[in-house]
Amino acid sequence: MEALSRSVEEIFEDFQGRRAGIIKALTTDVEDFYSQCDPEKENLCLYGFPNEQWEVNLPVEEVPPELPEPVLGINFARDGMLEKDWLSLVAVHSDTWLLALAFYFGARFGFDKTDRKRLFGMINELPTIFEVVTGEAKKQVKEKSSVSNNSGNKSKSNSQAASETQGRQSKALQTKDEDEELEEQDNDEHGDTLCGACGENYGTDEFWICCDICEKWFHGKCVKITPARAELIKQYKCPSCSNKRAR
């Protein structure tokens, strides 16, 4: 029997690719995903693949399957609930499937306690698909930034109170320090921002655009918007907001 061996990093890369594919289906490709989940069809599953692609298809017929299967029958609930609630439900089940896959690989490739802890620690650093789809990930980032800013403002206030007893040179130096602190806080806030499409962090060398409707930020490459094209858009709507249906 052929020996199997894969590293923690390889399994995490597999997890990230599948996760990105599913997030794409539930956000930027939501129109296409919705249309494929026809309740008139048989039990359907949402698959995410390591190459960041997704597919709606029937479950495999093999018993037991080579890999754990996603939850089946997602299409049956599509027209029986609000679209956002349905997407949230699919997101939760998708999170469960990805964790099941990671645990399966961890067991199959003989990960010990330390490796399993490291793998799930890396996974836990990413927001769940549910958090990305519902906007909870961005909400948590805002709350974290708010706490950080309030703490910084309190610190600055204390510094200003103390500086009242110092000379002009000290005050000038303090003003410079405050400007630097504000700049650092701004960088920190952007650094915590997550892309509404792929769920990854903000990069200073990447172009981002904010939806004027849901106020989520997106990598330009994820929503196929270039800086030049963005300058011509008066009000930007992300794919999800553009495709929303009245219920």
Phi, psi and omega per residue, in radians:
M1 nan 2.340 -3.103
E2 -1.183 2.325 -3.141
A3 -1.254 2.366 3.134
L4 -1.896 2.372 3.120
S5 -2.748 2.134 3.058
R6 -2.412 2.573 -3.069
S7 -1.489 2.908 3.072
V8 -1.018 -0.732 -3.122
E9 -1.104 -0.652 3.133
E10 -1.182 -0.697 3.123
I11 -1.203 -0.649 3.114
F12 -1.173 -0.665 3.101
E13 -1.123 -0.694 3.068
D14 -1.070 -0.776 3.123
F15 -1.050 -0.829 -3.118
Q16 -1.067 -0.733 -3.131
G17 -1.128 -0.805 3.130
R18 -1.120 -0.727 -3.140
R19 -1.077 -0.769 -3.141
A20 -1.101 -0.682 3.123
G21 -1.111 -0.771 -3.133
I22 -1.177 -0.708 3.103
I23 -1.066 -0.673 3.113
K24 -1.082 -0.732 -3.133
A25 -1.102 -0.651 -3.040
L26 -1.594 -0.030 -3.134
T27 -2.253 -1.463 -3.043
T28 -1.173 -0.539 3.140
D29 -1.826 0.403 -2.989
V30 -1.066 -0.572 3.138
E31 -1.094 -0.824 3.133
D32 -1.152 -0.756 3.142
F33 -1.060 -0.785 -3.135
Y34 -1.016 -0.814 -3.075
S35 -1.167 -0.518 -3.123
Q36 -1.345 -0.351 -3.099
C37 -1.582 1.017 -3.114
D38 -1.239 2.102 3.138
P39 -1.075 -0.290 -3.141
E40 -1.378 -0.213 -3.137
K41 -1.524 3.089 3.123
E42 -1.281 -3.099 3.104
N43 -0.946 2.161 3.137
L44 -2.038 2.672 3.111
C45 -2.183 2.694 3.017
L46 -1.810 2.046 3.131
Y47 -1.829 2.403 2.971
G48 -1.931 2.448 -3.087
F49 -2.012 2.727 -3.104
P50 -1.027 -0.378 -3.141
N51 -1.541 0.305 3.077
E52 1.219 0.392 3.060
Q53 -1.859 2.908 -3.128
W54 -2.356 2.874 -3.133
E55 -2.733 2.424 2.987
V56 -1.772 2.137 -3.061
N57 -2.724 2.992 3.057
L58 -1.268 2.653 3.092
P59 -1.179 2.745 3.132
V60 -1.192 2.656 -3.096
E61 -1.557 -0.233 -3.120
E62 -1.152 2.356 3.130
V63 -2.280 2.089 -0.119
P64 -1.317 2.765 -3.126
P65 -1.257 2.809 3.121
E66 -1.113 -0.702 3.106
L67 -2.154 2.721 3.025
P68 -0.963 2.471 -3.094
E69 -1.681 2.607 3.043
P70 -1.167 2.910 3.090
V71 -1.096 2.447 -3.101
L72 -1.829 2.783 3.099
G73 1.487 0.336 -3.125
I74 -1.076 -0.472 -3.089
N75 -1.227 -0.462 -3.075
F76 -1.162 -0.482 -3.093
A77 -1.602 -0.056 -2.993
R78 -0.987 -0.825 -3.052
D79 -1.646 0.076 -3.112
G80 -1.741 0.070 -3.127
M81 -2.670 2.933 3.094
L82 -1.030 2.531 -3.087
E83 -1.015 -0.751 -3.120
K84 -1.112 -0.626 3.115
D85 -1.228 -0.659 3.110
W86 -1.141 -0.767 3.122
L87 -1.107 -0.663 3.107
S88 -1.118 -0.691 3.131
L89 -1.130 -0.772 3.107
V90 -1.105 -0.659 3.140
A91 -1.084 -0.786 3.135
V92 -1.063 -0.802 3.133
H93 -1.147 -0.563 3.114
S94 -1.204 -0.687 3.057
D95 -1.031 -0.745 -3.136
T96 -1.101 -0.733 3.139
W97 -1.118 -0.765 -3.121
L98 -1.105 -0.676 3.087
L99 -1.168 -0.673 3.103
A100 -1.088 -0.720 3.102
L101 -1.095 -0.786 -3.128
A102 -1.083 -0.736 3.125
F103 -1.155 -0.695 3.114
Y104 -1.040 -0.857 -3.140
F105 -1.114 -0.717 3.133
G106 -1.017 -0.717 3.137
A107 -1.281 -0.757 -3.087
R108 -1.109 -0.651 -3.092
F109 -1.708 0.274 2.967
G110 1.210 0.597 3.112
F111 -1.158 2.387 3.062
D112 -1.539 -3.060 -3.077
K113 -1.005 -0.721 -3.116
T114 -1.147 -0.782 3.138
D115 -1.146 -0.714 3.128
R116 -1.117 -0.720 3.139
K117 -1.114 -0.705 3.134
R118 -1.170 -0.746 3.133
L119 -1.064 -0.867 -3.094
F120 -1.283 -0.380 3.014
G121 -1.183 -0.735 3.104
M122 -1.131 -0.720 3.117
I123 -1.111 -0.705 -3.061
N124 -1.237 -0.269 3.090
E125 -1.290 -0.339 3.126
L126 -1.601 2.532 3.022
P127 -1.169 2.623 3.113
T128 -1.224 2.844 3.074
I129 -1.065 -0.686 3.113
F130 -1.024 -0.763 -3.129
E131 -1.142 -0.636 3.117
V132 -1.214 -0.804 -3.069
V133 -1.178 -0.673 -3.098
T134 -1.521 -0.148 -3.112
G135 1.512 0.026 -3.136
E136 -1.112 -0.564 -3.126
A137 -1.096 -0.782 3.138
K138 -1.188 -0.644 3.120
K139 -1.080 -0.737 3.133
Q140 -1.133 -0.658 3.115
V141 -1.132 -0.733 3.125
K142 -1.092 -0.754 -3.141
E143 -1.119 -0.697 3.124
K144 -1.131 -0.740 3.137
S145 -1.143 -0.668 3.139
S146 -1.106 -0.769 3.112
V147 -1.097 -0.721 -3.132
S148 -1.132 -0.734 -3.138
N149 -1.185 -0.719 3.119
N150 -1.089 -0.685 3.117
S151 -1.131 -0.717 3.139
G152 -1.166 -0.686 3.129
N153 -1.126 -0.687 3.125
K154 -1.105 -0.734 3.139
S155 -1.114 -0.716 -3.139
K156 -1.162 -0.673 3.136
S157 -1.077 -0.747 3.109
N158 -1.098 -0.675 3.140
S159 -1.166 -0.686 -3.139
Q160 -1.158 -0.692 3.116
A161 -1.081 -0.698 -3.124
A162 -1.239 -0.556 -3.052
S163 -1.307 -0.222 -3.122
E164 -1.093 -0.378 -3.135
T165 -1.627 0.045 -3.107
Q166 -1.819 2.975 -3.103
G167 -1.426 3.134 -3.108
R168 -1.059 -0.659 -3.116
Q169 -1.087 -0.679 3.120
S170 -1.163 -0.708 -3.129
K171 -1.151 -0.680 3.124
A172 -1.116 -0.709 3.125
L173 -1.140 -0.686 -3.139
Q174 -1.115 -0.716 3.133
T175 -1.045 -0.708 3.119
K176 -1.117 -0.746 3.127
D177 -1.100 -0.689 -3.137
E178 -1.129 -0.689 3.121
D179 -1.088 -0.723 3.126
E180 -1.146 -0.658 -3.128
E181 -1.168 -0.726 3.121
L182 -1.094 -0.688 3.128
E183 -1.130 -0.718 3.120
E184 -1.127 -0.694 3.129
Q185 -1.122 -0.671 3.129
D186 -1.125 -0.729 3.106
N187 -1.127 -0.705 3.129
D188 -1.093 -0.738 -3.107
E189 -1.098 -0.777 3.119
H190 -1.191 -0.575 -3.137
G191 -1.114 -0.455 3.139
D192 -1.563 -0.141 -3.103
T193 -1.191 2.425 -3.119
L194 -1.993 2.457 3.102
C195 -1.198 2.276 -3.129
G196 -1.199 -0.227 -3.136
A197 -1.688 -0.941 -3.058
C198 -1.780 -0.234 3.097
G199 1.386 0.093 -3.121
E200 -1.532 2.892 -3.060
N201 -1.299 2.892 3.087
Y202 -1.210 2.444 3.048
G203 -2.119 2.307 -3.060
T204 -1.120 -0.383 -3.119
D205 -1.717 0.220 -3.109
E206 -2.009 2.555 3.076
F207 -1.426 2.300 3.129
W208 -2.156 2.689 3.073
I209 -2.438 2.499 -3.093
C210 -1.869 2.347 3.087
C211 -1.277 2.267 -3.121
D212 -1.331 -0.156 -3.135
I213 -1.664 -1.055 -3.089
C214 -1.649 -0.128 3.111
E215 1.107 0.377 3.032
K216 -1.476 2.570 3.098
W217 -1.679 2.566 -3.130
F218 -2.386 2.520 2.911
H219 -1.091 2.385 3.109
G220 -0.991 -0.675 -3.100
K221 -1.179 -0.500 -3.110
C222 -1.265 -0.531 -3.138
V223 -1.939 0.202 3.060
K224 1.022 0.784 3.084
I225 -2.085 2.173 3.108
T226 -1.652 2.801 3.090
P227 -0.970 -0.691 -3.135
A228 -1.129 -0.739 -3.139
R229 -1.207 -0.613 -3.121
A230 -1.081 -0.575 -3.127
E231 -1.155 -0.385 -3.117
L232 -1.620 -0.095 -3.104
I233 -1.665 2.098 3.128
K234 -1.340 -0.763 3.106
Q235 -2.355 1.981 -3.096
Y236 -1.560 2.249 3.033
K237 -1.993 2.220 3.118
C238 -1.202 2.871 -3.122
P239 -0.958 -0.674 -3.106
S240 -1.137 -0.801 -3.131
C241 -1.210 -0.592 3.133
S242 -1.170 -0.522 -3.054
N243 -1.739 0.050 -3.109
K244 -1.090 2.427 3.113
R245 -1.907 2.612 3.043
A246 -1.327 2.406 -3.138
R247 -2.024 nan nan
